[in-house]
Amino acid sequence: MTRMFTAIRQDLQAVFDRDPAATSWLEVVLTYAGFHAVVAYRVSHWFKTHHIPFFPRFISQTARILTGIEIHPSARIGTGFFIDHGMGVVIGETAEIGDYVTLFQGVTLGGTGKERGKRHPTLGNHVVVGAGAKILGGITIGDNVKIGANSVVLKHVTANSTVIGVPARVIKTQGERLPDATMDHSNLPDPVSDRLLALEQELIELRKKVENQDSPHLF
């Protein structure tokens, strides 16, 4: 029980650390749906780990109705967990989330079918998942990974990487830890656009070569 309340206090602090709109603890406690969903999860998970029937699912489904966020009581979530806005977030039964992770609205940590066992993803520490992103299957997302908005991640992602796209591709990897509190979605690279620009430049150069070959030579 003490551990649960400690985790809730750290979740509350995470809101102030990562949301500049948070102005007072009273406002967060009373009006932040993401924080409400996390508190409901902490309570339902405590009941689940103590093998108390019915109440874990009842609490999680009640929280889903009230907040639009569904977190299975059996999921394992570390401290300092923050859900920004939160509507449409789904976290599956066997999902595991490390410390100081941030999820934006519409994120799904789901499975890929009817397989049993570990069928939901594992997220490391300091992971940031953009709005609408889907992480599917029993894959592992390393520490300090950034996942761009609306990405669909189907494969393991190594630590300190940035991934975007459908299916998601790694577009940046660096040795040092990436900042965990924010993600500038507007400045994420677009590898498809970059490749198209490169192809366009190649076509221009080829066209110039063909024109030079077809033009009459002066002697």
PyRosetta script that sets phi, psi and omega in degrees:
from pyrosetta import init, pose_from_sequence

init()
pose = pose_from_sequence("MTRMFTAIRQDLQAVFDRDPAATSWLEVVLTYAGFHAVVAYRVSHWFKTHHIPFFPRFISQTARILTGIEIHPSARIGTGFFIDHGMGVVIGETAEIGDYVTLFQGVTLGGTGKERGKRHPTLGNHVVVGAGAKILGGITIGDNVKIGANSVVLKHVTANSTVIGVPARVIKTQGERLPDATMDHSNLPDPVSDRLLALEQELIELRKKVENQDSPHLF")
pose.set_psi(1, -43.6)
pose.set_omega(1, 178.5)
pose.set_phi(2, -60.9)
pose.set_psi(2, -41.0)
pose.set_omega(2, 178.9)
pose.set_phi(3, -62.4)
pose.set_psi(3, -38.4)
pose.set_omega(3, 179.8)
pose.set_phi(4, -62.9)
pose.set_psi(4, -47.0)
pose.set_omega(4, -179.5)
pose.set_phi(5, -67.0)
pose.set_psi(5, -34.1)
pose.set_omega(5, 175.7)
pose.set_phi(6, -63.2)
pose.set_psi(6, -43.4)
pose.set_omega(6, 178.6)
pose.set_phi(7, -63.2)
pose.set_psi(7, -39.7)
pose.set_omega(7, 179.5)
pose.set_phi(8, -64.4)
pose.set_psi(8, -40.9)
pose.set_omega(8, 177.4)
pose.set_phi(9, -62.6)
pose.set_psi(9, -38.6)
pose.set_omega(9, 178.3)
pose.set_phi(10, -69.9)
pose.set_psi(10, -35.4)
pose.set_omega(10, 175.3)
pose.set_phi(11, -63.9)
pose.set_psi(11, -38.9)
pose.set_omega(11, 178.2)
pose.set_phi(12, -65.2)
pose.set_psi(12, -42.7)
pose.set_omega(12, 178.1)
pose.set_phi(13, -64.2)
pose.set_psi(13, -34.4)
pose.set_omega(13, 179.6)
pose.set_phi(14, -61.6)
pose.set_psi(14, -33.2)
pose.set_omega(14, 178.0)
pose.set_phi(15, -60.6)
pose.set_psi(15, -45.9)
pose.set_omega(15, -179.1)
pose.set_phi(16, -70.2)
pose.set_psi(16, -32.1)
pose.set_omega(16, 179.6)
pose.set_phi(17, -69.3)
pose.set_psi(17, -30.8)
pose.set_omega(17, -170.4)
pose.set_phi(18, -120.2)
pose.set_psi(18, -3.8)
pose.set_omega(18, 178.8)
pose.set_phi(19, -123.8)
pose.set_psi(19, 106.8)
pose.set_omega(19, -179.5)
pose.set_phi(20, -66.2)
pose.set_psi(20, -15.8)
pose.set_omega(20, 179.6)
pose.set_phi(21, -79.4)
pose.set_psi(21, -14.5)
pose.set_omega(21, -179.3)
pose.set_phi(22, -74.6)
pose.set_psi(22, 120.6)
pose.set_omega(22, -174.9)
pose.set_phi(23, -110.6)
pose.set_psi(23, -25.9)
pose.set_omega(23, -179.4)
pose.set_phi(24, -153.3)
pose.set_psi(24, 153.6)
pose.set_omega(24, 179.7)
pose.set_phi(25, -64.8)
pose.set_psi(25, -31.5)
pose.set_omega(25, 179.7)
pose.set_phi(26, -65.9)
pose.set_psi(26, -41.3)
pose.set_omega(26, 178.3)
pose.set_phi(27, -62.1)
pose.set_psi(27, -44.1)
pose.set_omega(27, -179.1)
pose.set_phi(28, -64.8)
pose.set_psi(28, -47.9)
pose.set_omega(28, -177.0)
pose.set_phi(29, -62.3)
pose.set_psi(29, -35.8)
pose.set_omega(29, -173.9)
pose.set_phi(30, -93.1)
pose.set_psi(30, -24.9)
pose.set_omega(30, -169.1)
pose.set_phi(31, -124.8)
pose.set_psi(31, -9.7)
pose.set_omega(31, -175.5)
pose.set_phi(32, -90.6)
pose.set_psi(32, 108.3)
pose.set_omega(32, -178.2)
pose.set_phi(33, -63.6)
pose.set_psi(33, -36.1)
pose.set_omega(33, 179.0)
pose.set_phi(34, -62.0)
pose.set_psi(34, -41.9)
pose.set_omega(34, 178.1)
pose.set_phi(35, -67.9)
pose.set_psi(35, -38.9)
pose.set_omega(35, 177.2)
pose.set_phi(36, -58.9)
pose.set_psi(36, -43.9)
pose.set_omega(36, -178.7)
pose.set_phi(37, -64.8)
pose.set_psi(37, -38.6)
pose.set_omega(37, 179.9)
pose.set_phi(38, -67.6)
pose.set_psi(38, -41.2)
pose.set_omega(38, 177.5)
pose.set_phi(39, -62.4)
pose.set_psi(39, -43.4)
pose.set_omega(39, 178.5)
pose.set_phi(40, -61.5)
pose.set_psi(40, -39.8)
pose.set_omega(40, 177.4)
pose.set_phi(41, -62.8)
pose.set_psi(41, -44.4)
pose.set_omega(41, -178.7)
pose.set_phi(42, -58.2)
pose.set_psi(42, -42.2)
pose.set_omega(42, -179.4)
pose.set_phi(43, -69.0)
pose.set_psi(43, -46.8)
pose.set_omega(43, -178.8)
pose.set_phi(44, -64.6)
pose.set_psi(44, -36.4)
pose.set_omega(44, 178.6)
pose.set_phi(45, -66.9)
pose.set_psi(45, -37.1)
pose.set_omega(45, 177.5)
pose.set_phi(46, -62.3)
pose.set_psi(46, -44.6)
pose.set_omega(46, 176.9)
pose.set_phi(47, -61.7)
pose.set_psi(47, -41.0)
pose.set_omega(47, -177.5)
pose.set_phi(48, -64.5)
pose.set_psi(48, -45.2)
pose.set_omega(48, -178.0)
pose.set_phi(49, -69.3)
pose.set_psi(49, -18.2)
pose.set_omega(49, 177.0)
pose.set_phi(50, -99.9)
pose.set_psi(50, 13.7)
pose.set_omega(50, 172.1)
pose.set_phi(51, 58.6)
pose.set_psi(51, 38.3)
pose.set_omega(51, 175.4)
pose.set_phi(52, -93.8)
pose.set_psi(52, 120.6)
pose.set_omega(52, -174.9)
pose.set_phi(53, -76.8)
pose.set_psi(53, 164.7)
pose.set_omega(53, 171.6)
pose.set_phi(54, 69.1)
pose.set_psi(54, -53.2)
pose.set_omega(54, -171.6)
pose.set_phi(55, -61.8)
pose.set_psi(55, -38.4)
pose.set_omega(55, 179.0)
pose.set_phi(56, -57.1)
pose.set_psi(56, -49.8)
pose.set_omega(56, 180.0)
pose.set_phi(57, -69.8)
pose.set_psi(57, -35.0)
pose.set_omega(57, 178.2)
pose.set_phi(58, -62.7)
pose.set_psi(58, -43.4)
pose.set_omega(58, 179.9)
pose.set_phi(59, -66.4)
pose.set_psi(59, -44.6)
pose.set_omega(59, -177.7)
pose.set_phi(60, -65.7)
pose.set_psi(60, -38.5)
pose.set_omega(60, 179.4)
pose.set_phi(61, -72.6)
pose.set_psi(61, -34.1)
pose.set_omega(61, 174.9)
pose.set_phi(62, -64.5)
pose.set_psi(62, -42.7)
pose.set_omega(62, 177.4)
pose.set_phi(63, -63.4)
pose.set_psi(63, -37.0)
pose.set_omega(63, 178.1)
pose.set_phi(64, -61.7)
pose.set_psi(64, -43.0)
pose.set_omega(64, 179.5)
pose.set_phi(65, -65.3)
pose.set_psi(65, -40.4)
pose.set_omega(65, -174.1)
pose.set_phi(66, -81.4)
pose.set_psi(66, -31.3)
pose.set_omega(66, -173.3)
pose.set_phi(67, -114.8)
pose.set_psi(67, -17.4)
pose.set_omega(67, -174.4)
pose.set_phi(68, 77.9)
pose.set_psi(68, 12.2)
pose.set_omega(68, -178.9)
pose.set_phi(69, -119.1)
pose.set_psi(69, 127.5)
pose.set_omega(69, -178.8)
pose.set_phi(70, -115.0)
pose.set_psi(70, 116.0)
pose.set_omega(70, 177.9)
pose.set_phi(71, -123.3)
pose.set_psi(71, 118.8)
pose.set_omega(71, -179.7)
pose.set_phi(72, -67.2)
pose.set_psi(72, 137.5)
pose.set_omega(72, -178.9)
pose.set_phi(73, -59.4)
pose.set_psi(73, -24.7)
pose.set_omega(73, -177.8)
pose.set_phi(74, -84.1)
pose.set_psi(74, -11.0)
pose.set_omega(74, 177.6)
pose.set_phi(75, -61.7)
pose.set_psi(75, 152.0)
pose.set_omega(75, -179.3)
pose.set_phi(76, -113.9)
pose.set_psi(76, 118.0)
pose.set_omega(76, -173.6)
pose.set_phi(77, -126.4)
pose.set_psi(77, 131.2)
pose.set_omega(77, 180.0)
pose.set_phi(78, -76.6)
pose.set_psi(78, -169.9)
pose.set_omega(78, -176.5)
pose.set_phi(79, -85.8)
pose.set_psi(79, 164.6)
pose.set_omega(79, 178.4)
pose.set_phi(80, 65.0)
pose.set_psi(80, 33.4)
pose.set_omega(80, -177.5)
pose.set_phi(81, -83.1)
pose.set_psi(81, 133.0)
pose.set_omega(81, -177.0)
pose.set_phi(82, -133.1)
pose.set_psi(82, 127.4)
pose.set_omega(82, 174.4)
pose.set_phi(83, -112.4)
pose.set_psi(83, 113.2)
pose.set_omega(83, -178.0)
pose.set_phi(84, -87.6)
pose.set_psi(84, 121.1)
pose.set_omega(84, -175.0)
pose.set_phi(85, 67.4)
pose.set_psi(85, -68.7)
pose.set_omega(85, 164.8)
pose.set_phi(86, 95.0)
pose.set_psi(86, -24.3)
pose.set_omega(86, -175.8)
pose.set_phi(87, -52.9)
pose.set_psi(87, 128.9)
pose.set_omega(87, 177.3)
pose.set_phi(88, 87.3)
pose.set_psi(88, 2.7)
pose.set_omega(88, 177.9)
pose.set_phi(89, -72.3)
pose.set_psi(89, 133.5)
pose.set_omega(89, 178.1)
pose.set_phi(90, -130.5)
pose.set_psi(90, 127.1)
pose.set_omega(90, 178.9)
pose.set_phi(91, -124.1)
pose.set_psi(91, 117.9)
pose.set_omega(91, -172.4)
pose.set_phi(92, -76.2)
pose.set_psi(92, 174.4)
pose.set_omega(92, -172.0)
pose.set_phi(93, -60.0)
pose.set_psi(93, -45.2)
pose.set_omega(93, -174.4)
pose.set_phi(94, -100.5)
pose.set_psi(94, 14.6)
pose.set_omega(94, 177.7)
pose.set_phi(95, -67.8)
pose.set_psi(95, 145.5)
pose.set_omega(95, 175.6)
pose.set_phi(96, -129.7)
pose.set_psi(96, 131.6)
pose.set_omega(96, -176.1)
pose.set_phi(97, -128.0)
pose.set_psi(97, 131.5)
pose.set_omega(97, -178.8)
pose.set_phi(98, -77.6)
pose.set_psi(98, -161.2)
pose.set_omega(98, -177.5)
pose.set_phi(99, -86.6)
pose.set_psi(99, 146.6)
pose.set_omega(99, 173.8)
pose.set_phi(100, 57.4)
pose.set_psi(100, 46.5)
pose.set_omega(100, 177.9)
pose.set_phi(101, -96.9)
pose.set_psi(101, 142.9)
pose.set_omega(101, 178.2)
pose.set_phi(102, -120.5)
pose.set_psi(102, 128.1)
pose.set_omega(102, 173.8)
pose.set_phi(103, -117.9)
pose.set_psi(103, 136.0)
pose.set_omega(103, 173.4)
pose.set_phi(104, -95.4)
pose.set_psi(104, 176.7)
pose.set_omega(104, -173.5)
pose.set_phi(105, -62.3)
pose.set_psi(105, 148.2)
pose.set_omega(105, 175.1)
pose.set_phi(106, 78.6)
pose.set_psi(106, 7.5)
pose.set_omega(106, -179.1)
pose.set_phi(107, -77.1)
pose.set_psi(107, 139.1)
pose.set_omega(107, 176.3)
pose.set_phi(108, -122.6)
pose.set_psi(108, 125.1)
pose.set_omega(108, 169.0)
pose.set_phi(109, -107.8)
pose.set_psi(109, 88.5)
pose.set_omega(109, -168.3)
pose.set_phi(110, -122.9)
pose.set_psi(110, -177.5)
pose.set_omega(110, 177.0)
pose.set_phi(111, -98.1)
pose.set_psi(111, 178.1)
pose.set_omega(111, -179.4)
pose.set_phi(112, -114.4)
pose.set_psi(112, 3.2)
pose.set_omega(112, -179.1)
pose.set_phi(113, 174.7)
pose.set_psi(113, -148.1)
pose.set_omega(113, -177.2)
pose.set_phi(114, -103.6)
pose.set_psi(114, 21.8)
pose.set_omega(114, 179.3)
pose.set_phi(115, -65.7)
pose.set_psi(115, 155.1)
pose.set_omega(115, 179.4)
pose.set_phi(116, -105.2)
pose.set_psi(116, 173.6)
pose.set_omega(116, -178.5)
pose.set_phi(117, 80.6)
pose.set_psi(117, -147.3)
pose.set_omega(117, -178.0)
pose.set_phi(118, -75.4)
pose.set_psi(118, 98.2)
pose.set_omega(118, -173.4)
pose.set_phi(119, -119.5)
pose.set_psi(119, 2.5)
pose.set_omega(119, 178.0)
pose.set_phi(120, -120.6)
pose.set_psi(120, 159.4)
pose.set_omega(120, -172.0)
pose.set_phi(121, -72.5)
pose.set_psi(121, 161.9)
pose.set_omega(121, 173.1)
pose.set_phi(122, -116.0)
pose.set_psi(122, 123.9)
pose.set_omega(122, 179.2)
pose.set_phi(123, -107.5)
pose.set_psi(123, 135.0)
pose.set_omega(123, 178.0)
pose.set_phi(124, -77.0)
pose.set_psi(124, -163.7)
pose.set_omega(124, 180.0)
pose.set_phi(125, -82.2)
pose.set_psi(125, 150.6)
pose.set_omega(125, 174.3)
pose.set_phi(126, 59.3)
pose.set_psi(126, 35.1)
pose.set_omega(126, 176.9)
pose.set_phi(127, -88.4)
pose.set_psi(127, 140.5)
pose.set_omega(127, 175.8)
pose.set_phi(128, -121.5)
pose.set_psi(128, 125.1)
pose.set_omega(128, -177.5)
pose.set_phi(129, -117.6)
pose.set_psi(129, 119.9)
pose.set_omega(129, -175.4)
pose.set_phi(130, -72.5)
pose.set_psi(130, 166.2)
pose.set_omega(130, -175.4)
pose.set_phi(131, -57.8)
pose.set_psi(131, 132.6)
pose.set_omega(131, 174.7)
pose.set_phi(132, 78.7)
pose.set_psi(132, 1.3)
pose.set_omega(132, -178.6)
pose.set_phi(133, -71.0)
pose.set_psi(133, 146.6)
pose.set_omega(133, 178.2)
pose.set_phi(134, -121.1)
pose.set_psi(134, 124.5)
pose.set_omega(134, 176.4)
pose.set_phi(135, -117.3)
pose.set_psi(135, 113.9)
pose.set_omega(135, -166.7)
pose.set_phi(136, -123.1)
pose.set_psi(136, 138.0)
pose.set_omega(136, 175.9)
pose.set_phi(137, 95.2)
pose.set_psi(137, 174.1)
pose.set_omega(137, -178.3)
pose.set_phi(138, -81.8)
pose.set_psi(138, 52.8)
pose.set_omega(138, -177.0)
pose.set_phi(139, -96.9)
pose.set_psi(139, 167.3)
pose.set_omega(139, -178.9)
pose.set_phi(140, -117.7)
pose.set_psi(140, 129.6)
pose.set_omega(140, 175.5)
pose.set_phi(141, -106.8)
pose.set_psi(141, 119.1)
pose.set_omega(141, -174.1)
pose.set_phi(142, -69.7)
pose.set_psi(142, 174.1)
pose.set_omega(142, 179.0)
pose.set_phi(143, -62.3)
pose.set_psi(143, 146.8)
pose.set_omega(143, 172.3)
pose.set_phi(144, 63.7)
pose.set_psi(144, 23.8)
pose.set_omega(144, 178.8)
pose.set_phi(145, -83.4)
pose.set_psi(145, 141.9)
pose.set_omega(145, 172.5)
pose.set_phi(146, -112.1)
pose.set_psi(146, 130.2)
pose.set_omega(146, 179.5)
pose.set_phi(147, -117.0)
pose.set_psi(147, 120.4)
pose.set_omega(147, -175.7)
pose.set_phi(148, -68.4)
pose.set_psi(148, 159.7)
pose.set_omega(148, -179.0)
pose.set_phi(149, -58.4)
pose.set_psi(149, 138.1)
pose.set_omega(149, 175.9)
pose.set_phi(150, 65.3)
pose.set_psi(150, 14.2)
pose.set_omega(150, 175.5)
pose.set_phi(151, -73.4)
pose.set_psi(151, 153.6)
pose.set_omega(151, 174.4)
pose.set_phi(152, -120.3)
pose.set_psi(152, 109.3)
pose.set_omega(152, -174.7)
pose.set_phi(153, -101.3)
pose.set_psi(153, 121.3)
pose.set_omega(153, -176.5)
pose.set_phi(154, -121.6)
pose.set_psi(154, -5.4)
pose.set_omega(154, -177.5)
pose.set_phi(155, -130.3)
pose.set_psi(155, 162.5)
pose.set_omega(155, 178.4)
pose.set_phi(156, -58.7)
pose.set_psi(156, 146.1)
pose.set_omega(156, 177.5)
pose.set_phi(157, -124.3)
pose.set_psi(157, 126.3)
pose.set_omega(157, -178.9)
pose.set_phi(158, -73.3)
pose.set_psi(158, 160.0)
pose.set_omega(158, -177.5)
pose.set_phi(159, -60.7)
pose.set_psi(159, 154.4)
pose.set_omega(159, 174.7)
pose.set_phi(160, 61.3)
pose.set_psi(160, 35.9)
pose.set_omega(160, -179.4)
pose.set_phi(161, -116.9)
pose.set_psi(161, 159.4)
pose.set_omega(161, 170.5)
pose.set_phi(162, -119.6)
pose.set_psi(162, 129.3)
pose.set_omega(162, -178.5)
pose.set_phi(163, -126.4)
pose.set_psi(163, 144.7)
pose.set_omega(163, 176.4)
pose.set_phi(164, -145.8)
pose.set_psi(164, 164.3)
pose.set_omega(164, 169.5)
pose.set_phi(165, 103.5)
pose.set_psi(165, 175.8)
pose.set_omega(165, 179.1)
pose.set_phi(166, -131.8)
pose.set_psi(166, 107.7)
pose.set_omega(166, -10.0)
pose.set_phi(167, -69.7)
pose.set_psi(167, 159.7)
pose.set_omega(167, -173.7)
pose.set_phi(168, -65.6)
pose.set_psi(168, 142.6)
pose.set_omega(168, 176.8)
pose.set_phi(169, -127.1)
pose.set_psi(169, 145.8)
pose.set_omega(169, 176.7)
pose.set_phi(170, -75.3)
pose.set_psi(170, 123.2)
pose.set_omega(170, -179.8)
pose.set_phi(171, -116.7)
pose.set_psi(171, -3.1)
pose.set_omega(171, 177.9)
pose.set_phi(172, -158.8)
pose.set_psi(172, 133.8)
pose.set_omega(172, 174.4)
pose.set_phi(173, -140.2)
pose.set_psi(173, 134.0)
pose.set_omega(173, 177.7)
pose.set_phi(174, -143.7)
pose.set_psi(174, 153.9)
pose.set_omega(174, -174.2)
pose.set_phi(175, -70.1)
pose.set_psi(175, -34.4)
pose.set_omega(175, -176.7)
pose.set_phi(176, -85.6)
pose.set_psi(176, 158.4)
pose.set_omega(176, -176.4)
pose.set_phi(177, -67.6)
pose.set_psi(177, 134.1)
pose.set_omega(177, 176.7)
pose.set_phi(178, -78.6)
pose.set_psi(178, 151.0)
pose.set_omega(178, 177.5)
pose.set_phi(179, -59.6)
pose.set_psi(179, 138.5)
pose.set_omega(179, -173.7)
pose.set_phi(180, -97.8)
pose.set_psi(180, -15.4)
pose.set_omega(180, -168.3)
pose.set_phi(181, -83.8)
pose.set_psi(181, -32.3)
pose.set_omega(181, -173.9)
pose.set_phi(182, -137.7)
pose.set_psi(182, 164.5)
pose.set_omega(182, 172.4)
pose.set_phi(183, -140.6)
pose.set_psi(183, 124.5)
pose.set_omega(183, 179.6)
pose.set_phi(184, -87.1)
pose.set_psi(184, 90.0)
pose.set_omega(184, -176.2)
pose.set_phi(185, -63.0)
pose.set_psi(185, -30.1)
pose.set_omega(185, -175.0)
pose.set_phi(186, -69.7)
pose.set_psi(186, -18.8)
pose.set_omega(186, -176.9)
pose.set_phi(187, -109.8)
pose.set_psi(187, 14.7)
pose.set_omega(187, 176.9)
pose.set_phi(188, -70.4)
pose.set_psi(188, 137.3)
pose.set_omega(188, 179.2)
pose.set_phi(189, -64.0)
pose.set_psi(189, 154.8)
pose.set_omega(189, 177.0)
pose.set_phi(190, -119.5)
pose.set_psi(190, 96.1)
pose.set_omega(190, -175.6)
pose.set_phi(191, -64.3)
pose.set_psi(191, -32.2)
pose.set_omega(191, 178.9)
pose.set_phi(192, -65.4)
pose.set_psi(192, -46.6)
pose.set_omega(192, 178.5)
pose.set_phi(193, -63.4)
pose.set_psi(193, -41.1)
pose.set_omega(193, 179.1)
pose.set_phi(194, -61.8)
pose.set_psi(194, -40.0)
pose.set_omega(194, -180.0)
pose.set_phi(195, -67.9)
pose.set_psi(195, -39.7)
pose.set_omega(195, 178.0)
pose.set_phi(196, -63.3)
pose.set_psi(196, -39.7)
pose.set_omega(196, 177.7)
pose.set_phi(197, -64.5)
pose.set_psi(197, -39.0)
pose.set_omega(197, 178.4)
pose.set_phi(198, -64.7)
pose.set_psi(198, -41.8)
pose.set_omega(198, 177.7)
pose.set_phi(199, -64.2)
pose.set_psi(199, -39.1)
pose.set_omega(199, 178.1)
pose.set_phi(200, -62.1)
pose.set_psi(200, -41.6)
pose.set_omega(200, 179.1)
pose.set_phi(201, -65.2)
pose.set_psi(201, -38.7)
pose.set_omega(201, 177.6)
pose.set_phi(202, -64.2)
pose.set_psi(202, -39.8)
pose.set_omega(202, 178.2)
pose.set_phi(203, -64.2)
pose.set_psi(203, -38.9)
pose.set_omega(203, 178.4)
pose.set_phi(204, -62.6)
pose.set_psi(204, -43.5)
pose.set_omega(204, -179.5)
pose.set_phi(205, -67.0)
pose.set_psi(205, -39.3)
pose.set_omega(205, 177.4)
pose.set_phi(206, -65.2)
pose.set_psi(206, -39.1)
pose.set_omega(206, 179.7)
pose.set_phi(207, -63.5)
pose.set_psi(207, -39.6)
pose.set_omega(207, 178.4)
pose.set_phi(208, -63.9)
pose.set_psi(208, -40.3)
pose.set_omega(208, 179.5)
pose.set_phi(209, -64.9)
pose.set_psi(209, -42.0)
pose.set_omega(209, 179.0)
pose.set_phi(210, -64.4)
pose.set_psi(210, -42.6)
pose.set_omega(210, 179.5)
pose.set_phi(211, -63.5)
pose.set_psi(211, -38.5)
pose.set_omega(211, 178.8)
pose.set_phi(212, -67.0)
pose.set_psi(212, -35.4)
pose.set_omega(212, 179.1)
pose.set_phi(213, -72.2)
pose.set_psi(213, -35.4)
pose.set_omega(213, -178.6)
pose.set_phi(214, -78.2)
pose.set_psi(214, -21.5)
pose.set_omega(214, -176.7)
pose.set_phi(215, -73.4)
pose.set_psi(215, 143.4)
pose.set_omega(215, -178.8)
pose.set_phi(216, -65.8)
pose.set_psi(216, 141.7)
pose.set_omega(216, 179.4)
pose.set_phi(217, -89.0)
pose.set_psi(217, 136.2)
pose.set_omega(217, 178.7)
pose.set_phi(218, -95.8)
pose.set_psi(218, 133.1)
pose.set_omega(218, 178.7)
pose.set_phi(219, -113.2)
pose.dump_pdb("model.pdb")
